[in-house]
Amino acid sequence: MAPGVCSRIGGARSELRREHLGLAVAPLVLTTAGSVDNLDRPAGGTADVAFSQVDSPAERLAGPRR
């Protein structure tokens, strides 16, 4: 499966951070189930940064669809 938009943005940001901070290794970019999953990860302590599509935070706050 090809990486999604958030994954590609995360990969680019990871490499920029590595270069800017002079890190030997770029920060890890996780593969997720998408924007809503991305939003859950920082709250759960499994990620420090998350990217999502603009409508996903509202969808996440609304809860499961009926």
Summary of the structure (lengths in Angstrom):
residues: 66
radius of gyration: 13.4
end to end distance: 28.9
largest distance: 48.0
contacts: 133
relative contact order: 0.17
helix: 52%
strand: 0%
